[in-house]
Amino acid sequence: MGNPNVKPSEAAVLAGVIDPDAYAAAAYSTGWVSMIDYDAIQAIVQVGTIAATGTVDAKLEQASDGSGTGAKDITGKAITQLTQAGGDSDQQAIINCRSDELDVANAFTHVRLTVTLGTAGADMGALVLGHYARYAPETDLASVVEVV
């Protein structure tokens, strides 16, 4: 058993979010999350009903600062496309990423999740959880109204 003085919500901090909604075809991203603060992140994509011709793609991108400077994809950090035809409505996908998987040699320090809905819309939401905070206690996003 872990430390009983550490709450699960302190061990996995809400670091990024795409609020759940019915979205049109477009790309949607979380804010940039500093990997200086975490050893790892976990991105969770949740899809509801995908339109008949719709597709859902999700990937992690990296940048050298919180404004997205030099943004590029992180190799190997994209899901297999979800589709209505493939029976993927009402499913979830998870992308894990450690801080050492970024292009640290070129000073990439920030990550964001981007979910792209192609052709048609879908019900969708996503979370990025920060794990193993380097400077505890870490806090959730300001949009979190209550932790019990």
Residue pairs with C-beta under 8 A, 6 or more apart in sequence:
2 11
7 147
9 140
9 147
10 133
10 136
10 137
10 138
11 131
11 132
12 42
12 129
12 130
12 131
13 38
13 129
13 130
13 131
13 133
13 138
13 139
13 140
14 127
14 128
14 129
14 130
14 140
14 141
14 144
15 33
15 37
15 38
15 41
15 128
15 129
15 130
15 140
15 141
16 30
16 31
16 33
16 43
16 112
16 113
16 126
16 127
16 128
16 141
17 30
17 125
17 126
17 127
17 128
17 141
17 143
18 28
18 29
18 30
18 113
18 115
18 124
18 125
18 126
19 125
20 46
20 48
20 123
20 124
20 125
21 123
21 124
21 125
22 48
22 121
22 122
22 123
23 117
23 121
23 122
23 123
23 124
24 117
24 121
25 54
25 117
25 118
25 119
25 120
25 121
26 116
26 117
27 114
27 115
27 116
27 117
28 114
28 115
28 116
28 117
28 124
28 126
29 61
29 112
29 113
29 114
29 115
30 43
30 112
30 113
30 114
30 126
30 128
31 66
31 112
32 63
32 65
32 66
32 67
32 68
32 110
32 111
32 112
33 41
33 110
33 111
33 112
33 128
33 130
34 66
34 109
34 110
35 41
35 99
35 102
35 109
35 110
35 111
36 99
36 109
36 134
37 130
37 133
37 134
37 135
37 138
38 99
38 130
38 131
38 132
38 133
38 134
38 138
39 98
39 99
39 131
39 132
39 134
40 96
40 97
40 98
40 99
40 130
40 131
40 132
41 96
41 97
41 111
41 128
41 129
41 130
41 131
42 94
42 95
42 96
42 97
42 128
42 129
42 131
43 58
43 60
43 94
43 95
43 96
43 97
43 113
43 126
43 127
43 128
43 129
44 92
44 93
44 94
44 126
44 127
44 128
44 129
45 56
45 58
45 79
45 92
45 93
45 94
45 95
45 113
45 115
45 124
45 126
46 92
46 124
46 125
46 126
46 127
47 56
47 82
47 88
47 89
47 90
47 91
47 92
47 93
47 122
47 123
47 124
48 89
48 90
48 122
48 123
48 124
49 84
49 89
49 90
49 122
49 123
50 56
50 82
50 83
50 84
50 88
50 89
50 120
50 122
50 123
51 84
51 119
51 120
51 121
51 122
52 84
52 85
52 120
53 84
53 119
53 120
54 83
54 84
54 117
54 118
54 119
54 120
54 121
54 122
55 81
55 82
55 83
55 117
55 118
55 119
56 81
56 82
56 83
56 88
56 115
56 116
56 117
56 118
56 122
56 124
57 78
57 79
57 81
57 82
57 115
57 116
57 118
58 78
58 79
58 93
58 95
58 113
58 114
58 115
58 116
58 126
59 73
59 74
59 77
59 78
59 79
59 95
59 113
59 114
60 73
60 74
60 77
60 78
60 95
60 97
60 111
60 112
60 113
60 114
61 71
61 72
61 73
61 74
61 111
61 112
61 113
61 114
62 71
62 72
62 73
62 74
62 102
62 103
62 108
62 110
62 111
63 69
63 70
63 71
63 72
63 108
63 109
63 110
63 111
63 112
64 70
64 106
64 107
64 108
64 109
64 110
65 109
65 110
66 110
68 110
68 112
70 106
70 108
72 103
72 108
74 97
74 101
74 102
74 111
76 101
77 95
77 97
77 101
78 95
79 93
79 95
80 93
82 88
82 91
82 93
89 122
95 113
97 111
102 108
102 109
102 111
111 128
112 128
113 126
113 128
115 124
115 126
117 124
130 138
140 147
